[in-house]
Amino acid sequence: MSNSPNPIQIQKFLGGIDYPASRAKLVSKAEDSGADEPVLEALRNIPDREFNGPNAVSQAVSEGSKDV
């Protein structure tokens, strides 16, 4: 099993972000919110595209953690 953060952990650091948001914007917001390295790493590994909301971010992180 992966030790990637769960969606609730990630969304905690993205509170208040305006969607749609790019990967860079998501990472920047998480950094500004004091996210720990596993959260930042998970966000850095999602596709570089615009995300329409928290569910899209959570899905991208979930799909990224399944890579073997």
QUIBEL-V702895 format. One record per residue. N is the residue number from 1. PSI is psi as a letter, one per 20 degrees, with the letter a starting at -180 (999 if undefined). OMEGA is omega in degrees with one decimal (* if undefined). Layout:
N:PSI:OMEGA  N:PSI:OMEGA
//
This chain:
1:q:178.7  2:q:176.6  3:k:179.8  4:q:-179.2  5:q:178.8  6:r:-176.6  7:h:-179.9  8:g:177.3  9:g:-178.1  10:g:-176.8  11:h:177.5  12:h:-178.3  13:i:-179.6  14:j:-178.6  15:p:177.5  16:i:179.7  17:q:177.6  18:p:176.3  19:q:0.4  20:q:-178.0  21:q:177.4  22:r:176.2  23:g:-178.8  24:h:179.5  25:h:178.1  26:g:179.7  27:g:179.9  28:g:179.2  29:g:179.9  30:g:177.3  31:g:-179.7  32:h:-178.8  33:j:177.5  34:k:-179.7  35:q:177.0  36:r:-173.1  37:h:178.1  38:h:178.3  39:g:-179.8  40:g:179.8  41:g:178.5  42:g:-180.0  43:h:179.0  44:h:-176.5  45:i:176.9  46:r:-179.7  47:q:-179.9  48:n:-178.9  49:r:176.4  50:p:177.2  51:p:-174.6  52:i:-179.7  53:r:-177.3  54:h:-179.7  55:h:178.8  56:h:177.7  57:g:-179.6  58:g:179.3  59:g:-179.9  60:g:178.9  61:g:179.9  62:g:179.6  63:h:179.2  64:h:-178.0  65:i:-179.6  66:i:179.5  67:p:-180.0  68:999:*
//
